[in-house]
Amino acid sequence: MDWFSDLVGAIGDIVWGPATLILIVGTGILLTVRLGLLQVFQLPYALKLVFTKSDKNSEEEGDISHFQSLMTAMAATLGIGNMAGVASAVLLGGVGAIFWMWAAAFFGMATKYAEAILAVKYRVVNEKGEISGGPMYYIEKGLGWKWLAVLFALFGFLASFGIGNMTQVNTVAGALSSNFGITPWITGVALAVLTGLVLLGGIKSIGKFASVIVPFMAIFYLVGGLIIILLNINLVPEAFAMIFKAAFTGESVAGGAIGTAIRYGVARGVFSNEAGLGSAPIAAAAAKTDYPGRQALVSMTGTFLDTMIVCTITGLVIVMSIMQFGLGDTSQDILTGAAFESFLPGYGGLIVTIGIIFFAYTTVLGWSYYGEKCFGYLFGDRNAYIYRTVYVLVVFVGAVSHLEIVWNIADIFNALMAIPNLIGLILLSGVVVHETKRFQEFRRGERLEP
């Protein structure tokens, strides 16, 4: 299998070349400018929408609430990318890669906003009476390019087995095997059964499950990371300085290549928050909402919470462990656990292991919905049971696969589904601006209400 692994790695280097990175970041920059730094000025209001209960959308069209939609998207994004993904970025691109993860996330917030606003505007009611939306619909209905919509749906369908399934389960199996001696195939069978049980209820079941589990698991992991940071607060300034210095000097990168830090920082950042991939807007389309702009702001917070908060916590702990204990040579699949354990002996590794199990399992559920909608677009929604069956079987395959191959395959499909989506976002950016202005006008009128 060495030849196949080498081939997949070579293809990954091509599809994640300069052109794709420029397209991802460039789209975010374009939208940031056209929307007037919306991700900065509207973030407080967006967070208020997320964490303030409201019944304004209770009678609106949609399958799930604002919060459930965000939690479904967060379930898919809060996964191995926040742990092993950050570790991988550091090991392959140096600690400077963390800075480029932040940069990609900042502009990615505008991208995520645009994706959601278009997803809600162009969503449809499918043959089963459920809401369907996402890049395949706004590319087809907004641009009239059916062929490009089909390409996105095809790549999204295939990507669901990589980024949302095999990489997640593979890391869980490795963590349980190294920490508790559980055989990978046992992990695969258990996760396959649990996944199948939840998928029977569709998006409403996934949304309800995610709205309970995602906040719990995020708080659990963040508290563990914050305890380490607060107990070692003296290391934080130096850690930030190390990150910023390496981002522009290429230090800690093989060959001293700054481009390597950018490549892995952006790639792993996208793997983590999925801004630009076109996956999260599929969940956003299912939300009950009156204006596309309202749900778009809610969706935008997902990138902020995912990368700016969770990945930053992980990154700081890893960098601090490199400074304090020299863990830079540890393999990517155990680096995060080793970093936490080095600061909290007896507890740190357990925090990461439990986090991996919950993060990965909810990611598998969230991506099952994305893949099912892409499959439904291609082959009809009434054939969803075929996809669900195959998806559950692939859960088992992921548990017993080789990690490097799985990661590289996930990287390839990330890029392939991102390209048609980003093309759609650029060409429909005028629609995004128009819908944004329409919602802002509504909000100004809304303030006059008692």
N, C-alpha and C positions, 0 to 999 in steps of 0.2 A: 504493500500500500504506500510505500515511500514515494513512488513516482506520482501517485494520485495526489498525495499531500503536497508535493512540490508544485504540481500543476495548479491546484486550487490556490495555493499561496501566490503563484505568479499572476493568475487571473485577478486575485484580490488586489495586488499591487497596481494592476492596470486600471481597474474600475474605480479605485480610490486614488487615482492620479491627480495631478494639479487641476485638470479640467473640472472634475467632480467637486473638489474642495472649493474651487472658485465659484462654482454654480451654487453650492449650498450657502456659503457665507455671503456671496454676492446677492443672492435673493433676499437674505435676511437684512442686508444693508439697504438694498433698494426699498424694501417694505418699511424699514425703520425710518428712512428719509420721507417717504410718501405719507406715512402715518404720523409724522411729527414727533418721534420718540414716544409713541404711545405706551410702550412697555415700561417707561419711566413714570410718566405723568398719570397714567391710568391704573398703575399697579395697586395703589391703596384701595381704590374702588373695586377693582377686580377681586382682591382678597376679601373685601367686605361681602361681596356677592357669594363667595365660596363658604364663608364661615358664619353668615347670617341667615337664619331660616326665613324663608318667604313662601307664601302661597300664591304669589302672583301668576306663576306658571302652571298652577294645578289643573286648569281647564284647557291649556294649550295643547297643540298637536305634538305628539312625541310618545315614546315608550317608557322613559325613565326621567327622574328629576335631574336638575343641574348638578347637584352634588353626586348623585349616583353615576352620572355621565363622567364627571371628572374622576371619581374614584375608579371607574372602569378603565379609563385611560391611564390613571396613575398605577393601577394594578398591573397594566401592561408595561409601563415604563420603569416603575420601581422594581428592579429585578437584579440580575447578576451584573448588569452594567454598572450599578452603583457600588458594587463590591469588587468582583473580579475584573470588571471592565476598567475601573479606575486603576487597579493594580497593574493590569495589562498595559494601560497607557503609560504609566510610570516606568515599567520595566523596558518597554519597547521604545518609548520616546523621551524618557528622562522625566524628572520632576517638573520641568517646564511645560510638559504636555497638559498639566492641570490648568495652567493659565489659558491655554488655547481651548480647553473644555469650557472655561468660563466665557471666553470671547464668543465661541460658537453658540453658547446658550443665550447670551445677551441678545444677539441678533436673531437667534432661534425663537425667542419669545414673540417677536413680530411675525415670524413665519408661522408659528403655531396659531396665533390669532387669525391670520389670513386663511389658513386651512379650515379652521372651524367656522368662520363667517361664511365661507363659500359652501361648506358642507351642509349647513342649515338652510341656506338660501336655495340650493338646488336639490334638496332631498326629495324622495318620493315615497309613496306607500306601495309596497311590493304585493305580489300575488297572495301572500299569506296575511295581508292586513297589517304588516309591521313596517316600521320606518327603515328605509335604506338610504344611505348617503355616503359621501366620501369623494376622493379624487376622481374615481371612475365616472361619477355622476356629474361633477362640475366640469370635468374635461369634456364629456360628451354633450351636456346641455349648454354649458357656457361657451365652449369653443366650437362645438360641432365636430370634434375630431374623435369619432368612434374608435378608430384604430389605436390612437394613443391611450384612450380609456381602457381598451382591452389589454394593452400592454401593461398598464399599471395593475389592473386586476390580476393578470397572470403572475406578475412578479410579486404582488402582495400575497397572493394565494401560496406561492412557493416559499416566500419569506417567512410566512407564519410557522412553517415547519423548522426554520432555522433559528432566527432571533427570538421567536416567541415560544419555542418548544424545546428543541434539542439542546441548545446552549444552556437553557435554564435547568433542565432535568439532569444534564451531564454534570453540571457543577454541584447540584444537590447530591447526586450519587457519589461524587468524589468526596464531598464534605462528610457525608454519613459513613462512608467507607473508612476514611482516615481517622475520624473522631470516635466512631462507635463500632467499627468493624462490620458494618452491614454490607452484605454483598450487593453490588450495583443492580443486579437483575431483580432483587427483592424490592429495592427502591422503585425501579421502573414499574413493576406490577402494581405496587401500592398507589403510586401517583396516577397511573393510568385508570385505575378503578375510581379513585376520588374525582378525577377530572370528568370521567364519563357521567358520574352521578350529578354533578353540577350542570353540565352541558345540556342535560335533558330539559331544564327549565328555560333555556334560551337567555336572551339579554336581560330580562327582568330578574331571573335567578342570579345571573352573574353580577348585575348591578347591586342587588341587595347584599349579596355575599361580600362584594368589594367594599361597599360603604361601611361595613362593620370591621372587616379584617385589615384593610389598607391603613386607616388611621392608627389602629392598634400596633401594627407591625412597624410603621414608620416611627411612632413615638418611642417604642421599645428600643429600636436601633439607635435613634438619635440621642436618647438619654444616655446610652452606653458610651457613645462617642463623645458627647459633651462632658461626661464625667472625666474621661481621659484628658480632654483638652483643658478643663478647668484645673485639674490636679497638676497639670504640667504647663500652666499658662506662660511660664517663662520661656518655653520653647517656641511659642506661637509666632512672635515677631520674626525670629530667625527663619522659621519654616516658610513664612510668606516671602521673606527676602530671597530665600533660596529658590522658590518657585518663580518669582519674577525675573531673577537674574538668569536662571537656566532657560527661561522662555525665549530670551533674546541673545543668548550666547551659545546655546547648544550644549552646555556642560551637562554631564551625566548621560549624554546620548552617544551611542556608538558612532565613532567617526566625527563627532562634534557637529552633526548636521541639524541646523535649526528646522529645516524642512521636515525632518523626521518627527520632531516634537509637535509640529503643526499637524502633520498627517495623522498621527495617532491621537493627538488631543481632540481634533475635530471628529475623527472617525468614532472614537470611543464615546465622545460627547453625544454624537447623534445616536449611537447605539443605546446610550442611557436615556436621553430625553425624547428621542424620536422626532424632533422638530425637523420638518422637511421631508420626512419619509412618507407622510400621507396616511399613517396608521391611525393616530389619535382622532382625526376628524371623522372617522367612521363611527366612533363612539359619540362624538359631539353631535352628530346628526340625529341621534336617537333621543336627545334631551328635549324635555318639554320646555318651550321658550316662546316668547312673543316676538322678539327681535333677534336676528342672527348675531348682532353686535353684542348682546348680553351674554350669550353662550360663548362667544369668541373670547371675551375677557376672562370668563371662568376657565376656559381651556388654556389660555395663555399662562395662567398661574402654575399649570402643571410643570412647565419647563423650569420656572423659577424654583419651585419646591424641590424638583428632582435634582437638578444640577447645582444650582446656587446654594442649596441647603444640604441635601443628603450627600451628594458627591463631594462637596467641600469638606464635610465632616470626615468622610472616608479618606480623602486626599491628605488632609492635615495630619490625621493619625498615622498614615503611611509615611509621610515625609518626616514627621517627628520620630518615628521608629527607626528610620534610616539614619537620622542624625544621632540618635541616642544609642541604638543597638546595632547599627550597620546591617539592616535586613535587606539591603538592596539586591542581593543575589538570590533571594528566595523566589521560588517559582510563582507564577501569577495566580494559580489556583489556590494557593495557601497563604499568599502574602498578606492579605487583609486580616485573615484570622490570626496570623503570627504577630502582626502589628498590634492588634487589640490585646492579644494574650501577653505580649511583652510588657504592656503597661498595667494590665489587670490579670495577673497570674491566677489561673483556676477559673476565671469568669469571662475574660475577654474573648477567647476562642469560642466559648459556648454562646455568647451574644451573637457573634457572627454566624455561627452554624444555625442557630434558630432563625436569625434574620434571613439567611439564604433559603431556608426551607419555605418560610412564608412568602418572601419576595418572589421566589421562583415559581411557586405554585400559583400565586395570583397572576403572575405574568403569563403563565400557560393558559389560564382562563381568559384573560383579557385578549390575548392574541388569537384564541380560538374564535372569538367573535369577529375579529378583523378578517381572518382567513375565510370564515364562513360567508361573510358578506361579499368578499371578492369572488369566492367560488359561486355564490348565488348569482352574481352579475354575469358570470361566464356561462353557467350551466343551468340556471334556474333555481329559485329559492326553495322550491319543493323537493329538490334533491339534496338538501342540506344534511340529511342523515348520512349520506355517503361520506361527505367531508368529515363529519364528526367522528365517524367510525375510524377512518384513516388517521385522523389527528390523534385519537386516543392510542392507536397502535404505535404511532411514531414517538409517543411519550416513552414507551418502553425502549425503542431503538436508541433514543437519545441517551438513556441511562447507561448503555453499554458501548457507546461510540468513543472514538479517539478525540480528545479535546481539541487539539490543534486544527484538525480537519473541520470540526464542527464550527469553531470560531471563524475560520476563514470562509466557509460557506455562508455563514450569517453575514459577514462583511460584504460579500459579493451581492447578495440579494438586497441588502440595505441600499446599496448604491443604485442597483437596477430599478428598484421601485421609486427611489427618490427622484431620479432624472425626469420621468414624465410628469410627476407631481409638481416639481419645481418649474418646469416649463409652463404648466397650467397656471401656477401662482403668478408668474411674471406677466403672462399675457392677460390674466384676469385681475391684475392689481388695481385697475381702474374701478372695477366692480367692488373690490374690497374698500377702497377709499369712499365710494358712494354710499355703501351700506354703513360705513363708520359714521359719516356725516349725518345720515338719516337717524341713527340711534342717538347720536349726540343731541340732535334737535329734539328727539323724543324726551331725552333726559332733562333738557332745559325746561320743557313743558311739565315734566313730572315733578319738578321741584316746586311748582306752583300749587300742587295738590296738597290738601291738609294731611 
